[in-house]
Amino acid sequence: MSDQHIDPAGNTQAFRAFANAREQEAAAKPKKSPLVPVIAVVAAIVVVGVVAFLLLQ
């Protein structure tokens, strides 16, 4: 049988603990820099350009 008495303070405390844990986890992760993908795209464009130049000579 289910309990007829629900403790709202317990639920609120559990939610606050969950929310605080998520905030701390998000703050602990380093933010990723878009530098690596940008360099990869530029390098790919340069390679395609060099190959196209060599083929058209």
KATANOR-V651401 format. One record per run of one state. SS is the DSSP state (A for helix, B for strand, O for the rest). FROM is the first residue (numbers start at 1). TO is the last residue. If there is no record, write none. Layout:
{{SS:FROM:TO} {SS:FROM:TO}}
This chain:
{{O:1:7} {A:8:28} {O:29:34} {A:35:56} {O:57:57}}
